[in-house]
Amino acid sequence: MDMQIYYNARLIDPVNLTDEIGGCVVQAGKILAIGKHIDANYATDGIKIDVEGHILAPGLVDMRVFLQGVGNQTLKNIGKTAVAGGVTSLLSMPNSDPVIEDIALVEYINGRSKAISGINLHVSAAITKKLEGLELAEIGLLKKAGAIAFTDGRKGIQNSLLFRRLLDYSTCHDALIIHDVEDQSLAGDGVMNEGLFASRLGLPSKPKIAETIMLDRDLSLVAFTGARYHVAQISCAESVASVRRAKNDHVKITAGVSINNLTLNEFDIGEYRSFLHLEPPLRSEQDRLAMVEGIKNGDIDVIVSSHDPQDADGKRHPFADSAVGAVGLETTLSAALRLYHNEEISLPALWRVLSYNPAQILGLDVGCLHIGKAADFIIVDPNYSWKVERSALFSKHTNTPFENRVLQGKVLATYVDGQQVFKLEM
């Protein structure tokens, strides 16, 4: 395979937190050389590609993607959608049809997902059978089959004794537990953040304490058991404070936030926009700013797309009755770049929570551009302005919360194992 020399690139290194002009040399799907010393004259042979000063950075690693199925067409579409957003590795949630709780199903997906999707698609398996929160799944056997994490996806385990048993059991297998935190008895039938705006709209609300009370329970049990634990997505200032306290107490936990809760607030719902019926619900602007601060100071480790496609019929109902969830694979990076453009975070620090940190949490050997690593990278124009139009999205379902918004920053090309799998049509 010919050597490929990418020069005149803005190299973003989320490990060493550097941002410099240089180049990257790729051969046989691996990074052969990288750094500011690489230019068009690096070698006389090979294919030379002028990156024109655009960003060259690791492909994104998304820890929260709902597939809705495991068929060939679903895998093809998720791959096409992911690479358009610069995602080269993702973790699928078990909330599909069928539920991913079977050893044979995990092996089946792992054996064919990359060939069909074109990306590194990894499997999380269910914590409890049928996602019912009643009986633990066969975590040890599922891990041996290839599941790299365990979660009930959208559902949190309500029974504290069962959750403690889960954590104890998971430590025997060094299994990563990813948990959604919501006390259902407190959340009730709520569909948006508790507050004056919910009252004005006349919608049932979810109090923040429904999140924080379960998070605090989890953190106490994790401190007691020493289990590997990642809170899937937090949404309020009180949760950030709880995570910070746990980390200061040397509890080994990590935390994620949805791009939606990081960049939108409850007022974006406007007049009952059902595409913003999300879980967790969009919170106050003060809570959103707390998410940004959590990213900046390291309390929050990961940004996820929380990609959850819903068909148009499910979203056409009144807000309270509409399907919950939104697509996000194609817009997460562009939306996250708002933090960079607002001078709230550097590009290397942003890539750390979008790529390097999630890879480290999941135990994946990706998320960085180092010699000998797989050449999974993206080329990005951070200043490219584009309007999010549903008709232009690759996702089968297009329930985006960013519809008709103008975002700044766009993936120009995506590479997996050194092969171009996406190029933006200009």
N, C-alpha and C positions, 0 to 999 in steps of 0.2 A: 504494500500500500504506500502511495506517495506521501512524503512528508508534507505537512501543511503548516505554513508560517503565517500566523495572524499578527500583523504589526500595526503600529500607530493606534494602539488600543489603550483605553483607560482601564487599567487592571484594578479590580476591587478584591482585596484579600480579607475575608472576614475572620481569619485566624490571627494574623498579625496586625489587623486593622490598618492596612495601608491602602492608599489611593494614589496611583502613579501611572504615568504613560510608559508603555513598554509593549511587550509582545508575548505570544504563546506559541509553542511549537508542538504539533500533534502528529503522532505516528502510530499506526496500528491500534487506534482507539484510546491511546494513553497520552498523557502529557509528557513530552520528552524534555522540554525546557520552558521556563517562564521567567519573566523579569524585565526590568527596565533596560537591560542591555540588549534585548532582542529587537532588531529592526529589519528593514527590507533586505539588508546586506548580510543577514545572519548566515545564509548558506546560498550557494550558487544554484543548487537544484531544489526541487520541491515546488509545491503550489503556494503562491504568495497572495495573501488576502489583506487588503488595506481596510482596517476597521474604521478609519476616518474619524478617529478620536472618540468614538462611542464607547460605552461601558462594555467590558468583557468580564463576566463574573460567573461564579458557580450557578448552575441551575437550581431552581428553588426546590425545597423539600417540604411538601405539604402533609401535615400529620392528621388531617381531618377531611376526608372525602367520602361521600356517600354514593355508592354505585347504583343502587336500586335493583341490580341483577348481576349475573355473572356470565351472560351469553356473549358470543363473539361480537355482535353489533354494539353491545354496551361497552365492552372493553375497547373496541376500535374508537368509539365516540369519545370515551373518557380520555384516551390517549391523544386524540386530535385536539380536544379542548384544552388539555393540560399543556401541551407544548406551545400552543398559541399564547398562553400566559406565562411561559418560561419555566413551567414545572417539569422537572425531569425525573423526580422520584416522589411517590405519594404513598400514604397509608390509607387503605380502604377500611371503612367501618363495616361491622358485621350486620348492620341493619339492611339486609337485602332480601330478595326472594329467590332462593331460600336463605334463611339465617345462616351465617357462617359460624357454625358450631360443630361441624362434622369433620373428622380427620381427613376423609377422602375428598371432601370439598376443598379444604385448604390445599391439599396436594394437587388437586385438579387445577385450581387457580394459579398456584405457583408454577406449575409445569407449562403453562401456556400464556400467561399474562403478558410477558415482555414481547414475545413473538407477535402477538395480536395487537397490543396497545402501542408498542414502540417505545415504551418508557419503563422505568423501574417501578413496577406496581407491587407493593408489599401488602400483606394480609394481616389484619387484626381479627382475632376470634372473640366470640361472645364470652363474657364472664359467667353468665348464668344461662341455663337451658331455656331456649325460646325467648331469651331476653326478658323473662318474666320476673327476675329478681328473687326467685324462690329456691333454686337448687343450683349449686356450682357446676359449671361445665368441666370437662376433662382437660384442665389447663396443662398439665404435664405432657400428655399425649399430643395435644394440639400444638404445643411449642415444638416438640420433636418433629411434627409434621411440617413445620415451617412458619407458624404464626409468630410474628415478632412482637406483638403486644396484645393486651386483652382489655376489652371494654364492652359495655352494653350500649355504646353509642349515645343516643339521645336520652337514655334512661340512667338514672342514678339508683344505686341500691339503697332502699329505704331502711332495711333491717340492719341495725348496727352490729348485732351479733354475727350475722351472716357476713357483713363486710369485714369484721375482724378475722373471721375464719378464712376469708378470701386472702387477706393480707398475709396471714400466717402461712397459708398454703403456697402463695406465690413466692415467698422467700425460699421455699424448698427447691424451687425450679428457676430462681433468678428471673422471674417473669415480670415484665413491666405492666403495671396497671394504669390505665388511662380512665379517668372517672369524670362524668358529668355531675355537677353538684347542684341539686335542687330538691328541697324537701317538698314533696308533693302535697302534703297536708296543709302547708302554708301557701304554696303556689296556687292550689285550687284550680279554678277554671280561668285564671288570669291570662291575658294575652298581651299586655304591655306593662310598662313600668308604673309602679304605684306613685301617684302624685296628682297635682292639680290638672295636668293636661289630660290624664286618663279620665278624671272626673268630668272635664269639659266635653270630652268625646263620648262619655257614657259607656266606656268599655271596662270590663272587669280587669283588675290589675294584679300584678305579681310584686310583692314586696321584696326588697333586696335581702331581707333577713332569710327568705327562703333559700337563697344561695349561700349566705354567710354561715348559717347555722350548720348546714351539712358540710361546708368546707372546713369549719373549725372542728367538727367531729372527725372528719377524715385526717386532718393534720395531727390530731391527738393520737389517733390509732396508728398512723404511720410512724410517729415518734416512738410509740410503744413497741411496734413490731419490726421496724427497720426495713420495711418493704420498699421496692422501687415504685414510685408513685408520681404521676403527672396529672395535674388537674386540667381537664380538657380546655375549658374556656371560662374565664372570669369576666365580670362585667361591671363591677362597682368598686368605689374607692375603699370600702370596708374590706373587700376581699383582697385587694392589693396589700392592705395593711396586715392582714392575717398571714399572707404568704411571706411578707417581709419579716414578720416576727418569727415565723417558723425557720426561715433561712438564717436569721441571726442566732437562733437557738441551735443551729447546725443540724437541723432536720433536712435530710437529703431529698428534697422535692423539687419539681419543676412546674411551671405554670404556662398556660397558653391564653391567647386572646383572639377572638374572631376579628377579621378585618372590618366587619360591620360595626362592632362595638368600639373599635379603635378610631373609626373615621366618621361615624354617623351618631346622631342622638335622637331622643324620642320625638323631637319636633319635626324630624324628617318624615315621620308618618303622615303629617299633613292631614288631609281630609280622607282618612281611612285607606291609605295606600296599602293594599294587601301584600304587595311584594316586600313590604317591610314588616310583615308578621314573622318574627324571628325568635329563635331560642338560643341563648337567653334574649330577653327583650332589649331593645335599645333603651339605654338609660339616660340620665340627665347629662347636660354638657359638662358639669363638674365631674361626673363619673368618667366620661370620655377622656377628659384631660388627665384624670388619674391613671387611665390606661396608658396614655402617652408617657407620663412620668415613670410608670412602671417599666415600660420598655427602655427608657433612657437610663434608669439606674440599676437595671438588671433584676428587678423583682419578677418581671414577666420575661420568660425565656424564648417564647415562640409566638409568631403570628400565623394563624391558619386561615384558609379560605372558608372553612365550614361549608364547602360546596355541597348543596343539597337540592338537587333538581326536583321541581314539582311541575306537573303539567298545568296548562292554562286553565282547564276546567276547575282544578283544585284551588286556584287563586282567584277565580271570578266570584266567589261567594263574598258575603259581607265579612268585614275584617275578622270578627271574632270566630267565624265559622270557616275561614279560609285555611288552606294547608300551610303548615309552618315550614319555613326554610327558603333559601335563596342560592342561586348559582354564584360561584366566585372564582373559579380557577383562572378565568381569562382576565379578571379585573383586579385581583389581589395586589400584584406588584404595582400596577399603575396607581391604585388608591393609596398604597403604603408610601409611595414616593412623595405624597403630600408632606409627610414628616420631614423629608429631606428639603423640599422646596421651601418649607416654612422655617428652615434652619433649626429644627428641633432635634435632628439626629444626623450623623454622618452616613455616607453610603456604606462603608465597611461595617458600621454598627447595625445598620438596617439589614444588610445581608447576613449578619450573624444570626438574627432572629428569624430570618426567612429561609435560611439554608443550612448554615453550619450547626447551630444549636439543635434543630430538630434531627439532623443526621446523627449527632452525638447521643441524643436521648434514645433514639431508636437503635443505636449500635450499627449504623450504616457507614460504610467507608466512602462517603461522598460529602458534598457540601463545601469542598475547598478545591483550589487549583494548585496542587502540589505535584512535583515530578513523580511519575509512576502511577498516579491516580487516573481513574477513568476520565476521559475528556467529555464530561457532562457540563456544558457551559452555555451561556446565553449572551447575545449581543443586544444591548438596550440603548435606545436614544432617550435620555431622561427628560428631554425638553419637547418631545413629540406630543402635540396636543391632539386629542381625538374625542369625539362624542360617542358615548356608549349607546349603540342602537341594537335592539334585540335581534333584528333581522341579520345583523352582521356577526352574531356570535355563533361559534361552532357547536356549543352545547345543544343536545337534543331538546332540552327544555330551557327556556330563556328567562326565567323569573329572577332577573337581576335587580338588586336594590339601587343600582347606579344608573338606571335607565334615564337617558337624555342628559346625563351629567357630562361635563367636559373634564377629562382627566389628563394629567400631564405626565408623560412617560409611557413608552411602548416597547415591547419586545420586537426586535427586527429579525432575529434568527435564533433558533434553538438547536443544540447539538447533543446527541446521546451517543456515547462511545465514539466520539469524533465524527459521527455522521449527521449531516444536517437533516433534521426532521420537521423543521418549520422555517419558512421565510415569509416575511410580511409582504403582501402585494401592495406596492405603493401606487 
